[in-house]
Structure formats: structure tokens, C-alpha cells
Amino acid sequence: MSGRRILLVDDNPENLESLNARLRALGYVPTVVLDGAQAIDAVRRAVPDLVVLDVMMPELNGFQVCREIHAMHPKLPIVMLSSKADPADRFWAQQCGASAFISKPVDPVAVVRQIALRLGST
Amino acid sequence: MIRVDATDALLHDLRNALGLVVGLAANLRDGLDGPVNDAQRAHAQRIVEVGVDAGAMLERLASTGAHTDPAAAFDLGALARSIVGRFDAQTAARGLRVTVAVEGDDVVTGDRLALSRAVENLVGNAFKYTPDGGVVEVAVRRVDAPSPTVELCVDDSGPGIPPESREDVLRAGARLPRDGAIRGEGLGLAIASTAAAAFAGSVSVAASPLGGARVSLRIPCGVGAPYPHDSAGKRSAR
């Protein structure tokens, strides 16, 4: 896991505070961006090893961003971390190319486990 | 475009707030912010568990009763042990003697979160009303007659509940006059009773051999039901 680059996307960085700290402690290299456009731009500039993506964001929502990133890099794992838990959201996440959909609140250990799983480093 | 009404927005913000609480508590628990002792770790873990459970409750609120948790089979004894463990710090601080005795590993099926709240209320009541240095005993056993049932009994050495009040205390808001000085809303036994009914079970109150109250929750083995709802699809407030 050491050095694996994780792009964290949420319009409220406070939501990512604990995950960001945990990933750093585990040797990942997380980068935080605050909206969908920045996320797409960041992926265009340098493809990360995995994206953690919020759903509810202004302008481009998480599904739109997921679809765009997935179209650019179909093998790039995208974990959607959402404060919505509607089964329809899970369905749409899958349709948009997300590798996993996790509802908040969640023990971040579970999120890291998903990340490790998607990166093949369990 | 994601459509969001005011309630959705509020629920979204509440889940985000809970997510933050859970995440930071988990980081504390795991020592990411520096060393923690066992008691601090246990408290942080408890915050994580309560936060995640609260998120599940919000989810139910959001669904206005249209969905219930899929029925899941689980071990009532293991659940009881886990819940009593949440009171370890209080047990030590107040010099209580607390035991959990589990016979067998019979499972019940249904809404785990609802039953977890029921058991937590029963155990919490016993702790609340037992004086320092007293005794709380939790027992889970199978009763075969008249039908296979798992029974969870919580006994305490507190003041007990007078025979004439034992049915009343199962109703929401009911409190004994003598309990005025003790914090509470009189909801614990009502919550437990409603949850038990959702499992086609029951809660009853009797005298304990320990001198206080015995509160028994009985659930049919392997049989469960979703949370009760009224005809409008909302959770019943019985």
C-alpha cells in the first residue's frame, strides 16, 4: 500500500479528515479535491491508483464524475462514499462504473479494507 | 440531477455529521492521534458503534417505514454479552458484580438493531436502578415449552418493581413515583416491549431472587418479524 495514490473527492473536506489521516498513517498518499471538476482535472493530469468519491456535490454530482472518470480510465477503481443509502443510489453507482458504494456513517476501517481490496493489497 | 428536498438535506447533513464523529472516534480508538489506554479505546469504540447504529436509525427514518431491515439470524447470547460489555467501565467504577450466563447458541431471526436496543434498555435499566456494589445478572437460555423460545432475563439487586406496577412500567412514559430523582423518560421498557412484540415475543416483569427486579424478554426461536407498522406504513408508537 505504501505510496499508492488515492484521490479523495468531497465538497466538505471535514468529511474526509479522518480518512485522510488514516490513509496517511497507513502509507498511502491521499490528495483531497473539493468538487467534481477538480476531480476530473486531477485524474487527467495524473491518474491516481484509486478514487474515493462523494455523491452529493454541487455542480457535478458524484455519479456524473464517476461516469466521466470511468470513461477515461475503465480500470481505475472508484469507491463511492456517500451519506445517501438509498438502494437506487447503489444501483446508479454501479451503473456509472463505481467499484464499491459505501454509506456513511461507517467505521473507516471498513473503507480502508475496501480500498485495499480494490488495490489488490489485502 | 439528484433531487433533494429539505428532509433529504437534513438527513444528509446528519449522516455527514455522524460520519465525522465515527471517523474521528475510530482514529482515536486506533491510536492515530497518539497512544490510548484500554478504557479510552473502549469508549472510542463505543462511539463508533453508537454512531453507526444511529446512522442505521436515520436510514429507517428516511424510509418512513417503507423498508425494514432484512431479517437476519443472530445469536441472542452473543448480543447480550456484547451489550453488557458496553457497561464494563461502569461496572468497575461502581463496584458492581455483573455476570452473563448463556446456555446454548440458539438464534433468533429478525431486526437485529431493534432487538439490540431492547436488550440495551433492559440492561441499562438494571444498571441504573442497582445501587453501587450491587449485582446484575443476565441469563440467556432456551425454553422449550410451550414452544421453543429464547429467554433473556435481567436480574438486579435494586429496589424492584411493586407487583401492582409491573404491567404499567411497560407502557411508554410510565415511571414509578419513587424514581423521580433518577433521570429517565420511562421509555426503556416500552421500547423493549415493542421490539419484542416485533419478534412475536414479549417482555414481562417479576421479582428477582436478587431482591430487585427480574425483567424477561422472550423471543420465539428462529422466528422473527419486521418492525411493526401501522396502516400508513409508519412505525407504530405503541
Interface residues (C-beta under 8 A of the other chain):
Chain A: N12 E14 N15 E17 S18 L19 A21 R22 A25 V55 M56 N61 F63 S83 K84 A85 D86 S103 K104 P105 V106 D107 P108 V109
Chain B: M1 I2 V4 L11 H12 D13 R15 N16 L18 G19 L20 V21 V22 G23 L24 A26 N27 D30 L32 D33 V48 G51 V52 A54 G55 E59 A62
